[in-house]
Amino acid sequence: MQSIAHEIINPLSAIWWQVNSITVSSIIILLLCAKQLNSENLKKFTLLIGAVLSSRVIFIQIYQLYIGKWVAASSIPIHLCGLSSILAGLLMFKRNQFAYECLFYWGLAGAIQSLLTPEFTLGKDDSIIFIDYFISHGGIIFAALYLTIILKMRPREKSWFSVFLFSQILIPIIGLVNWLLDANYMYLCQKPIVDNPLVIGEWPYY
């Protein structure tokens, strides 16, 4: 099965500081703007966010097809951040407590790590794919914070355990997809190539 070599940005490099500063600043500015809105405008703003985040998921799939970079082993959004990016958009249209909790735990943990230690599963030479990486992961963090801070949703007590159990159901499903496609979704078959201090050990125990 065709795949695309992963590429990284070295943490603390000049480009790392630039893109993360822009991403974090954008998240903060949008949250501050949302806090100033009245209830009617907040509803419209929430729907606009949902439309942008959902459209991004669809657009990047079409764009990869257009430039000939769509490959089943790399392009399907079934990493935890890919699933979180889908939830980030949908939750703006219809709130669901368990879906929010999945976004909260998967998204914040995964997207923050992805910004701190960027790894591009489709390479980073294409400017649109490069920018989309930070819009996607920044959008996940923004959506989780927006739902929590602005829309006042909260994880239920011990909800982390429910999300953990649900994740264990996903693992064999994603593992089967990896086996069929010779892929590495959710990094189940090989650990990330980026130097992540939180990833310790070698397969299958890292």
C-alpha positions in Angstrom: 0.0 0.0 0.0 1.4 3.4 -1.0 2.3 5.7 1.9 3.9 9.1 2.3 7.0 9.6 4.4 6.4 11.5 7.6 8.2 14.8 8.2 8.7 16.8 11.4 9.4 20.3 12.6 12.1 20.4 15.2 10.7 21.6 18.6 12.0 25.1 19.6 13.2 25.9 16.1 12.4 29.3 14.6 9.5 28.0 12.5 8.2 26.1 15.5 8.0 29.3 17.5 6.4 31.2 14.6 3.6 28.7 13.8 2.8 27.9 17.4 2.8 31.6 18.4 0.3 32.3 15.6 -1.9 29.3 16.6 -2.0 30.1 20.3 -2.6 33.8 19.7 -5.5 33.0 17.3 -7.1 30.7 19.9 -6.9 33.3 22.6 -8.2 36.1 20.4 -11.2 34.1 19.2 -12.1 33.1 22.8 -11.8 36.7 24.0 -14.0 37.8 21.1 -16.6 35.2 21.9 -16.8 36.3 25.5 -18.0 39.7 24.3 -20.9 38.5 22.2 -24.5 38.5 23.3 -26.5 35.3 23.3 -27.9 35.8 19.8 -24.6 36.6 18.2 -22.9 33.8 20.1 -25.3 31.3 18.5 -24.4 32.6 15.1 -20.7 32.6 15.9 -20.9 29.0 17.2 -22.6 27.9 13.9 -19.9 29.7 12.0 -17.2 27.9 13.9 -18.9 24.6 13.2 -19.2 25.4 9.5 -15.5 26.3 9.3 -14.2 23.3 11.2 -16.4 20.9 9.4 -15.7 22.3 6.0 -11.9 22.0 6.7 -12.3 18.3 7.2 -14.0 17.9 3.9 -11.8 20.4 2.0 -8.5 18.8 3.0 -9.7 15.4 1.7 -10.7 16.9 -1.6 -7.5 18.9 -1.8 -5.4 15.8 -1.3 -7.2 14.0 -4.1 -6.7 17.1 -6.3 -2.9 17.2 -5.8 -2.6 13.4 -5.9 -1.5 13.0 -2.3 -4.6 11.1 -1.0 -3.5 7.7 0.1 -5.5 5.3 2.3 -2.6 4.6 4.5 -2.1 8.3 5.5 -5.2 10.4 4.6 -8.2 8.9 6.5 -8.9 11.0 9.6 -8.8 8.2 12.1 -5.9 9.3 14.3 -7.3 10.5 17.6 -6.7 14.1 16.3 -8.5 13.3 13.1 -11.5 12.0 15.0 -11.3 15.0 17.4 -11.3 17.4 14.4 -14.5 15.8 13.2 -16.1 16.1 16.7 -14.9 19.7 17.0 -17.0 20.8 14.1 -20.1 18.6 14.7 -20.4 19.6 18.4 -20.9 23.2 17.4 -24.2 22.2 15.6 -25.4 19.7 18.2 -24.1 19.3 21.7 -23.6 15.7 23.0 -22.1 15.2 26.4 -20.1 12.0 25.6 -18.8 13.3 22.3 -17.7 16.5 24.2 -15.9 14.4 26.7 -14.1 12.5 23.9 -13.1 15.8 22.4 -12.0 17.1 25.7 -9.7 14.2 26.6 -8.6 13.1 23.2 -8.4 16.5 21.7 -6.7 18.6 24.3 -4.0 15.9 25.1 -3.4 14.9 21.4 -3.6 18.3 19.8 -1.3 20.0 22.4 1.3 17.2 21.9 0.9 17.6 18.1 1.7 21.3 18.3 4.6 20.8 20.7 6.1 18.0 18.6 4.7 18.4 15.0 4.7 15.4 12.8 3.3 15.7 9.3 1.8 12.4 8.0 1.5 13.8 4.5 4.8 15.7 4.4 5.2 19.4 4.9 6.3 20.7 1.5 2.8 21.7 0.4 1.9 25.0 2.0 -1.9 24.3 2.2 -1.3 20.9 4.0 1.3 22.7 6.2 -1.2 25.4 7.2 -4.0 23.0 7.6 -2.0 21.0 10.2 -2.1 24.0 12.5 -5.6 25.0 11.7 -6.8 21.4 12.4 -4.9 21.0 15.7 -5.5 24.6 16.8 -9.2 24.1 16.0 -9.4 21.1 18.2 -7.9 22.9 21.2 -10.1 26.0 20.4 -13.3 23.9 20.2 -12.6 22.0 23.4 -11.9 25.3 25.2 -14.8 27.1 23.6 -17.3 24.4 24.6 -15.9 24.5 28.1 -15.3 28.2 28.8 -17.9 29.9 26.5 -20.7 27.3 26.3 -20.2 26.1 29.9 -20.0 22.3 29.2 -18.1 20.3 31.7 -16.7 16.7 31.8 -18.7 14.5 34.1 -17.1 12.9 37.2 -15.0 9.9 36.1 -15.9 10.6 32.5 -12.2 10.0 31.7 -12.7 6.4 32.5 -15.6 6.1 30.1 -13.6 7.7 27.3 -10.7 5.3 28.2 -12.9 2.3 27.8 -14.4 3.5 24.6 -10.8 4.1 23.3 -10.0 0.4 24.0 -12.9 -0.5 21.6 -11.4 1.7 18.9 -7.9 0.3 19.2 -8.7 -3.2 17.6 -10.8 -1.6 14.9 -8.0 0.9 14.0 -5.5 -1.9 14.3 -7.4 -3.9 11.8 -7.5 -0.9 9.4 -3.7 -0.6 9.9 -3.2 -4.3 9.0 -5.4 -4.1 5.9 -3.8 -0.8 4.7 -0.2 -1.3 6.0 -0.8 2.0 7.9 0.0 3.4 11.3 -3.1 5.2 12.4 -3.1 6.1 16.1 0.6 5.2 16.0 -0.3 1.6 17.0 2.4 0.0 14.8 5.2 2.4 15.2 5.9 5.3 17.5 6.1 8.8 16.2 9.4 9.7 14.6 9.5 13.1 16.2 11.5 13.4 19.5 8.6 13.4 21.9 9.7 13.1 25.6 6.3 11.6 26.5 6.8 8.6 24.2 9.0 6.2 26.1 10.2 2.7 25.0 9.8 0.7 21.9 6.9 -1.2 20.2 4.7 -2.7 21.4 5.1 -1.2 24.9 5.8 2.5 24.2 
